[in-house]
Amino acid sequence: MTILYLILSILPIVAGVIIKVMYVPVSDGISITGAHVFFTIDLPLGGLPVSEAQVNSWLVLISLFFFCKFLTHDLKTRNISVRQVIAEWLVKSVEGLVRSNMGEFFMGFGHYIAAIMGLSACSSLLTLVGLFPPTSDINIVGGWAIMTFILITYYKFKAGPWIYIRSFGEPVPFLAPLNIIGEVATPISMAFRHYGNVLSGSIISVLIAALLTNVSKLIFGALPGILGDFPFLRVGLPAVLSVYFDLFSGCLQAFIFAMLTMLYVSGGFPEDEYFKRKRLKEAKKNNNSQVIKNTNGGI
């Protein structure tokens, strides 16, 4: 089962490469476009395009699912495997990150933060195998930002609607319009920050690779045979850029998105008001219970 889970975690990425080779047309020269659309589903409100972004995102989800099964399969309390050591380290790291940034009240957020970080990082790293990264599509990252915005709003409502509405007038009432704009801008800024950084890295890498190809032809084009067509200057430097833009920047943006999620959710949660309201409810409940008990005792 361990080997099977490992194979199943790799197969979706292999399938993505095969799909791209079979169905995505090869472009000549420099090509900076969005995700290739495979087909469009007709719906009452309009067409729903199914593109590389959606397909690759699902492939990453399936791959991560089986990789988690690989790490957590056959757990033990003694003589633990390297897989279990890695799994426990990942869990403790995420729990420590959530505890230090959100507090004990939000410890249940570890699953969501781990999922967002893993999905974002692995989606960006698809460029290492030549696949379109879903994080370069604003629709994918925008969906994550909307989910985070719903969580932010939900926890702002935990102390009651009036507390949420009153927060727009802080620190002074005439700043309410700016606070409302800032509230709406939260998911937009999160989405465009992530999307823009990943997309810009891909564009810069393509432009530099094309520039090096042209310069190489100018310098070495007079060489005989295949040597004149070989892009000597593209050897080495694009790989170094790929390490930064694809590996480092992709993982960094996943970490930043997760950090912003934790800070926005915990920062918008009115903790004092929430626990004050909770204590009042408990006190009211206890008083009602005592009244009922006294009434029954009198009867």
C-alpha positions as CSV (number, residue, x, y, z in Angstrom):
1,M,0.0,0.0,0.0
2,T,2.9,2.4,0.8
3,I,4.4,2.0,-2.7
4,L,0.9,2.1,-4.3
5,Y,0.1,5.5,-2.6
6,L,3.5,6.9,-3.7
7,I,2.8,5.8,-7.3
8,L,-0.7,7.3,-7.2
9,S,0.7,10.6,-5.9
10,I,3.0,10.8,-9.0
11,L,0.5,9.6,-11.6
12,P,-1.6,12.7,-11.7
13,I,1.4,14.9,-12.6
14,V,2.4,12.4,-15.3
15,A,-1.2,12.5,-16.6
16,G,-0.9,16.3,-16.8
17,V,2.2,16.1,-18.9
18,I,0.6,13.6,-21.2
19,I,-2.6,15.8,-21.6
20,K,-0.4,18.8,-22.4
21,V,1.6,16.9,-25.0
22,M,-1.6,15.5,-26.6
23,Y,-4.0,18.5,-26.5
24,V,-2.1,21.8,-26.0
25,P,-0.7,23.1,-29.3
26,V,3.0,24.0,-29.5
27,S,3.7,27.7,-30.1
28,D,6.5,29.1,-32.2
29,G,8.8,31.7,-30.7
30,I,7.7,33.7,-27.6
31,S,4.2,32.8,-26.4
32,I,2.8,34.5,-23.3
33,T,-0.8,33.5,-23.0
34,G,-3.3,32.3,-20.4
35,A,-4.3,28.7,-19.8
36,H,-5.3,26.7,-22.8
37,V,-9.0,26.0,-22.9
38,F,-9.8,22.4,-23.6
39,F,-13.6,22.7,-24.0
40,T,-16.5,24.9,-22.8
41,I,-19.6,23.6,-21.0
42,D,-22.8,25.3,-22.0
43,L,-24.8,26.6,-18.9
44,P,-27.9,28.7,-18.6
45,L,-25.9,31.8,-17.4
46,G,-23.1,31.3,-20.0
47,G,-20.3,29.0,-21.0
48,L,-18.0,27.4,-18.4
49,P,-14.5,27.0,-19.9
50,V,-12.5,24.1,-18.7
51,S,-8.8,25.1,-19.0
52,E,-5.4,23.9,-18.0
53,A,-5.8,25.9,-14.8
54,Q,-8.8,23.8,-13.6
55,V,-7.4,20.5,-14.8
56,N,-3.9,21.0,-13.3
57,S,-5.5,22.3,-10.1
58,W,-7.5,19.1,-9.7
59,L,-4.4,17.0,-10.6
60,V,-2.5,18.7,-7.8
61,L,-5.4,18.0,-5.4
62,I,-5.4,14.3,-6.3
63,S,-1.6,14.1,-6.0
64,L,-1.6,15.8,-2.6
65,F,-4.4,13.5,-1.4
66,F,-2.4,10.3,-2.2
67,F,0.8,11.9,-0.9
68,C,-0.9,12.5,2.4
69,K,-2.1,8.9,2.4
70,F,1.5,7.8,1.7
71,L,2.9,9.8,4.6
72,T,0.2,8.7,7.1
73,H,-0.2,5.1,6.1
74,D,0.6,2.5,8.8
75,L,1.4,4.9,11.7
76,K,3.1,3.4,14.7
77,T,4.0,4.4,18.3
78,R,7.4,2.6,18.2
79,N,10.0,2.0,15.5
80,I,8.5,4.7,13.4
81,S,9.4,5.1,9.7
82,V,10.9,8.1,8.0
83,R,7.5,8.8,6.4
84,Q,6.0,9.2,9.9
85,V,8.8,11.4,11.1
86,I,8.1,13.7,8.1
87,A,4.4,13.6,8.7
88,E,4.7,14.5,12.4
89,W,7.2,17.3,11.6
90,L,4.8,18.8,9.0
91,V,1.9,18.6,11.5
92,K,3.9,20.2,14.3
93,S,5.3,22.9,12.1
94,V,1.8,24.0,10.9
95,E,0.4,23.8,14.4
96,G,3.3,25.9,15.7
97,L,2.7,28.4,12.9
98,V,-1.0,28.7,13.7
99,R,-0.5,28.9,17.4
100,S,2.1,31.7,17.1
101,N,0.1,33.8,14.6
102,M,-3.5,33.1,15.6
103,G,-3.5,31.8,19.2
104,E,-5.0,28.7,20.8
105,F,-8.6,29.6,19.9
106,F,-7.8,29.0,16.2
107,M,-5.9,25.8,16.5
108,G,-8.5,24.1,14.3
109,F,-7.2,26.2,11.4
110,G,-4.2,24.0,10.9
111,H,-5.9,21.8,8.3
112,Y,-7.0,24.8,6.2
113,I,-3.6,26.5,6.4
114,A,-1.7,23.3,5.5
115,A,-4.1,22.7,2.6
116,I,-3.7,26.3,1.2
117,M,0.1,26.2,1.5
118,G,0.4,22.7,0.0
119,L,-2.0,23.5,-2.9
120,S,-0.4,26.9,-3.6
121,A,3.2,25.7,-3.5
122,C,2.7,22.5,-5.5
123,S,0.6,24.4,-8.1
124,S,3.4,26.9,-8.6
125,L,6.0,24.1,-8.8
126,L,4.2,22.5,-11.8
127,T,6.4,24.8,-14.0
128,L,9.3,22.6,-13.2
129,V,7.8,19.8,-15.2
130,G,6.6,22.1,-18.0
131,L,2.9,22.4,-16.9
132,F,0.8,25.5,-16.6
133,P,0.8,26.6,-13.0
134,P,-2.8,27.2,-11.7
135,T,-1.5,30.1,-9.6
136,S,-1.0,32.0,-12.8
137,D,-4.7,32.1,-13.3
138,I,-6.6,34.8,-11.4
139,N,-9.7,32.6,-11.3
140,I,-8.0,29.9,-9.2
141,V,-6.3,32.3,-6.8
142,G,-9.4,34.5,-6.6
143,G,-11.4,31.4,-5.5
144,W,-9.0,30.9,-2.6
145,A,-9.1,34.6,-1.7
146,I,-13.0,34.5,-1.6
147,M,-12.9,31.4,0.7
148,T,-10.5,33.3,3.0
149,F,-12.7,36.4,2.9
150,I,-15.8,34.3,3.9
151,L,-13.8,33.0,6.9
152,I,-12.7,36.5,7.8
153,T,-16.3,37.8,7.7
154,Y,-17.6,34.8,9.6
155,Y,-15.3,35.3,12.5
156,K,-16.0,39.1,12.5
157,F,-19.7,38.2,13.0
158,K,-18.9,35.9,15.9
159,A,-19.6,38.6,18.4
160,G,-22.8,39.7,16.7
161,P,-23.9,41.7,13.7
162,W,-23.8,45.0,15.6
163,I,-20.2,44.6,16.6
164,Y,-19.3,43.9,13.0
165,I,-21.2,47.0,11.7
166,R,-19.7,49.1,14.5
167,S,-16.2,48.1,13.5
168,F,-16.5,50.1,10.2
169,G,-16.7,53.3,12.3
170,E,-13.4,52.7,14.1
171,P,-11.4,54.6,15.1
172,V,-13.6,57.5,14.1
173,P,-17.0,57.3,12.3
174,F,-16.1,59.4,9.3
175,L,-13.6,56.8,8.2
176,A,-16.4,54.3,7.6
177,P,-16.3,54.6,3.7
178,L,-12.6,53.9,3.7
179,N,-13.0,50.9,6.0
180,I,-15.7,49.5,3.7
181,I,-13.5,49.9,0.7
182,G,-10.7,48.2,2.7
183,E,-13.0,45.3,3.5
184,V,-13.9,44.7,-0.1
185,A,-10.3,45.2,-1.2
186,T,-9.0,42.4,1.1
187,P,-9.7,39.4,-1.2
188,I,-8.8,41.4,-4.3
189,S,-5.4,42.3,-2.9
190,M,-4.7,38.8,-1.7
191,A,-5.6,37.3,-5.1
192,F,-3.7,39.8,-7.2
193,R,-0.6,39.7,-5.0
194,H,-0.3,35.9,-5.4
195,Y,-1.3,35.8,-9.0
196,G,0.8,38.8,-10.1
197,N,4.0,37.5,-8.5
198,V,3.8,34.0,-10.0
199,L,2.7,35.3,-13.4
200,S,5.5,37.9,-13.5
201,G,8.1,35.3,-12.7
202,S,6.9,33.1,-15.6
203,I,6.9,36.1,-18.0
204,I,10.4,37.2,-17.0
205,S,11.8,33.7,-17.4
206,V,10.3,33.4,-20.9
207,L,11.6,36.8,-22.0
208,I,15.1,36.1,-20.7
209,A,15.2,32.7,-22.4
210,A,14.1,34.2,-25.7
211,L,16.7,37.0,-25.4
212,L,19.5,34.5,-24.7
213,T,18.4,32.4,-27.7
214,N,18.6,35.4,-30.0
215,V,21.9,36.6,-28.6
216,S,23.3,33.1,-28.9
217,K,22.4,33.0,-32.6
218,L,24.1,36.4,-33.2
219,I,27.3,35.2,-31.6
220,F,27.5,31.6,-32.5
221,G,25.3,31.5,-35.7
222,A,28.3,31.4,-38.0
223,L,29.4,28.0,-36.5
224,P,28.9,25.1,-38.9
225,G,26.0,22.6,-38.7
226,I,24.0,22.1,-35.5
227,L,26.5,24.2,-33.5
228,G,25.1,27.3,-35.1
229,D,21.6,26.6,-34.0
230,F,22.5,25.4,-30.5
231,P,21.5,28.1,-27.8
232,F,24.8,28.0,-25.8
233,L,23.8,31.1,-23.7
234,R,20.6,29.4,-22.5
235,V,22.7,26.7,-20.7
236,G,22.8,27.5,-17.0
237,L,21.2,30.9,-16.5
238,P,17.5,29.9,-17.1
239,A,18.0,27.1,-14.7
240,V,19.2,29.5,-12.0
241,L,16.2,31.8,-12.7
242,S,13.9,28.8,-12.5
243,V,15.2,28.0,-9.0
244,Y,14.3,31.5,-7.9
245,F,11.0,32.2,-9.8
246,D,9.6,28.7,-9.7
247,L,11.0,27.2,-6.5
248,F,11.7,30.0,-4.1
249,S,9.2,32.5,-5.2
250,G,6.4,29.9,-5.6
251,C,6.9,28.6,-2.1
252,L,7.3,32.1,-0.7
253,Q,4.0,33.3,-2.2
254,A,2.3,30.2,-0.7
255,F,3.7,31.1,2.7
256,I,2.7,34.8,2.3
257,F,-0.9,33.8,1.3
258,A,-1.2,31.5,4.4
259,M,0.3,34.2,6.7
260,L,-2.2,36.8,5.4
261,T,-5.0,34.4,5.9
262,M,-4.0,33.8,9.5
263,L,-3.5,37.5,10.2
264,Y,-6.7,38.7,8.6
265,V,-8.9,36.0,10.3
266,S,-7.4,36.4,13.8
267,G,-7.0,40.2,13.5
268,G,-10.7,40.6,12.5
269,F,-11.9,38.4,15.3
270,P,-13.3,40.6,18.2
271,E,-12.0,38.3,20.9
272,D,-12.9,40.4,23.9
273,E,-16.4,41.1,22.7
274,Y,-16.9,37.4,21.8
275,F,-15.9,36.0,25.2
276,K,-17.8,38.8,27.0
277,R,-20.9,37.8,25.0
278,K,-20.3,34.2,25.7
279,R,-20.0,34.8,29.5
280,L,-23.2,36.8,29.4
281,K,-25.0,33.9,27.6
282,E,-23.7,31.4,30.1
283,A,-24.7,33.6,33.1
284,K,-28.2,34.0,31.6
285,K,-28.5,30.3,31.0
286,N,-27.4,29.5,34.6
287,N,-29.8,32.0,36.0
288,N,-32.7,30.5,34.0
289,S,-31.7,27.1,35.1
290,Q,-31.6,28.2,38.8
291,V,-35.1,29.9,38.4
292,I,-36.5,26.6,37.0
293,K,-34.9,24.6,39.7
294,N,-36.3,26.9,42.5
295,T,-39.7,26.8,40.9
296,N,-39.7,23.0,40.7
297,G,-38.5,22.9,44.3
298,G,-41.3,25.2,45.4
299,I,-43.9,23.1,43.6
